[in-house]
Amino acid sequence: MLLCGVLAMTAQGKKLPKSVLKDSLPVMTARCEKLLKAAYMEGTLIGETDTLPGWEGYPVKLYEYYTGKDVRVGAPKKGKVYLLDPSPEKLAMWILTTSWEVKGNIDRENTDKIYKRILGQSGAQFPVSGVVYEAMYKAGEYYPYLFKDGVTVYLKDSTDFAKDQHPTEEMLDFYLHMKYSDLTERTGTYARIISTTREMYTAAGGKVDVGTSEDKKQIWLCVVRDLYKKAWKNDRNELMIAWAKGYL
């Protein structure tokens, strides 16, 4: 397993005042409830585990879901994925804390930018491992992407992955339990849930050499995994803060 070492990017900023939370947290939580309704991969809950390798102690949920009708095959496509999606209140805290720490306020303009970015990039879904279908290029054409630790990944043996066909149950189960050794060194650029890049992480003070989007070092998976795990037990999400420092 990859070892990341020290992951902290920034010193923690001042906490949100309780007076601000009293008025703003319920409002933002209600908005996040609507956002999380876009979590299309939360189809049928198969089970929950806190023993998934690399995610021990975290309530990772296994879902089975279907796409809409794929125009190329004339039927929906089936996917399976482990997700660790935040609750509406946790997501609301991450959004408010990010705005407060980066801009010193929780103005609607700033929180809207964060909210809309998450909605457009992920629907606040964090795929721990499995297949993520997206119709990115043409409506009704659902292409599967493999994810591990919140980042797109690629198999060493590409013959095990057919983009245009229905994966078998055996393939779907394999994708759920991919090991780092099954993957190429190359990984995707963007980290869920707000599409943080390596460059954003580094600019925000990241301590691990994750290279650039051109290098695509596999260590990026480890960094994203550990920062998201840290955020899960915290009011702040450092991956979101890194994005906000570049875009707010």
N, C-alpha and C positions, 0 to 999 in steps of 0.2 A: 504494500500500500504506500502511496506517496505521502511524504511528510512535508508539511508546509512551514513549520517553524512559527515565528512570530507573525501574526496576521494583522494586528491593529494598524489602522490607517491614520487615525487622527485621535487627538486627545478628546475625550467626551466633552461636549459643550454643556452649557447650563441647561438644567432641566426645565421643561415647560412649567410655568407657574400654575399652581392649583386653581387660581381664579380663571385662568385661560382655559384649562381643561374642563372646568365645571360647565362652561357655556359651549365650548367648541367641540368637545369629544362626542357628546350625544348626536350633534348635527352631522359630524363627519362619519360617525359610525353608521348612521342611517344611510348616508350616501354610499358607503362601502358595502352595505348589504345589497344595494342595487348593482354595484360593480361586480360583486361576486356571483351574481346570477348569470354572468357571462362565462362562468367556469364550465364550459361545455364538456370537459373531460370528466367532470363529476357525474357520471352516468349512474351505473349500478355499483354500489359499494360491495366489494367482495369480502373485504376483511381489513383489519388494522393490525399493525405489528410495531413493536419497539425494539426489535432485534435485527433489523435489516443491516447487513454489514456496512459500516461507515456511518450509520445513522442510529446506532444503539441508543436507546433512551428517548427517542423522538417518535411521536405517534403518526407514523407514515401509513397512509391509507391506500389500498389497492382498489382501483376502479376498472370496470369494463364499460366501454362506451362505443357508440356507433356514429359515423359521419352521416351527413345527408346522402342522398342518392348520388353516387359517382357516375358522371355521364359516360365515362369510358367503359365501365363494366356493368352499368345498368342496375347497380345495387349499392346499398351502404357498405362501408368498410368498417371492420371491427378493430378496436384497439384495446390494449391493456396498459395501464400506467400506474406507477406508484407516485402519489402526490403528497406534498406537505404544504397545503394551502393555509394562509392565515385566516383567523376569524375576522369578522367585520371590525371588531374593536381593536384587535392587534394591528390590522392594516391601517385603521384610522390613526392609531398612535404613531406608527411609522411615518405616515404622511405629515402629521402635525409636527413631529419632532424633526423631521428632515427640513421642513420649511423654517422652523424656529432656529435650528442650528446653523443653517446656511445663510438665511436672510435676516434673522433676528425678528421675524414676525410670522404670523400665520394668515396673512392677507389672502383673500379669495383668489387673486390673480396667481399667486405662487402655488397654493394648494391645488388649484384647478390644473395647473401645468403638470404637477406630479400625478394627480388622479387620472387625467386623460392619457398620460404616457403609459401608466400601468394598464389601463383599460385597453389601449390600442396594441400594446406589446404582448400582454400575457393574460389579461383578465384576472390577474393576481394568482395564476396557477404556477406552482413550482414543481416541475416534473423531476422527481428524484431518479427515476429510471423507467424506461419503456418507450412506447411509440406515441408520438404526437402528430396527428394529422392536421394539415393546414392547406387551404385552397388559396395559396398566395398569388398565383399567376392568372388563374381563370376560374370563374365561378363554376362550382360543380366538379372540379378536378382536384381531388384530395390526395395529396402526396404525403407519405409518412416520413417523419424525421425521427431519428433515434436521439434520445436525451439521456444524459447521466449527470447528476449533481447540478441540474439547472442549466445545462449547456448542451448544444448540439454536438453529437459525437459521430465517429465513422468507424466501421468495423475493418479490421485488417483484411479479412476475407470478404470481399464485396459480393461474392456469389451467394452469401447467406442472406442478402438483403435485396429483395425485388421491389422496386418502387411502384410498379404498375399492377402488381398482383395482390390478391388477398393473402396476408401472412397466415400460415398454419398456426394451430394452437401451440405446437412445439416451438415455432419461431417466436411467437408472442411471449412465451414463457422465457425463452432464452434472452430476449431483449430486456426483460424485467430484471435479470440477474447478470448483466454484462459485467465483466471484470475489466480493470484497466488494461490487463494484458491482452484482452480481446480487441482493443481499440488501437487505431493509429495514433501517432504523436499529434497529428493535426486535430484540432477541435474547432468548434464554432467560435464566433467572435463575441456574441452577446449572451450575457448572464441574466436569467430571470430574477426578479419579476419586472424589472424596469429597463432591461437591455443595457446593463453596464458593460463597458469594454475594459480591456486590459489597460488601455491608455488612461481611462478615467480613474481606475484603481490606483495606478502609479502616480498620477498627478495629484491625487488626494492624499498621498503619503504612504502608499502601500509598501510594505517591507520585503515582500517576496518578489524575486525576479520572475515575472510572468511573461516577459518578452513583449511583443507587440502583436497586433492583429495579423501581421504578415508572418511572424514566427509561429503563432498558434501552438505554443507549448502546452502539453497535457497538464502541467502543474496548475493551470488555470482552473481546472475542475476541482482540485483539492482546495484552492483558495476560496472559490465560490461556495463550495460545500461548507467549509468551516465558518465563513462569515455569515452564511444564512443560518446555520445552527446557533451561532452567537446571537443573531437578531431574534431568533425564536424565543429566547429567554430574556429579551431586553425590549426596551421601548424604542430603541433606535436600530435602524438597518443601515449598516455602513455601505453596502452596495448602492442603496438608494441615495445616500448622502454623497457618494462619489459622483453619481450621475448629476445630482442637483448642483454640485459645485461647478459643473461645466455648462449647465443649461438654464439655471435660474438667474 
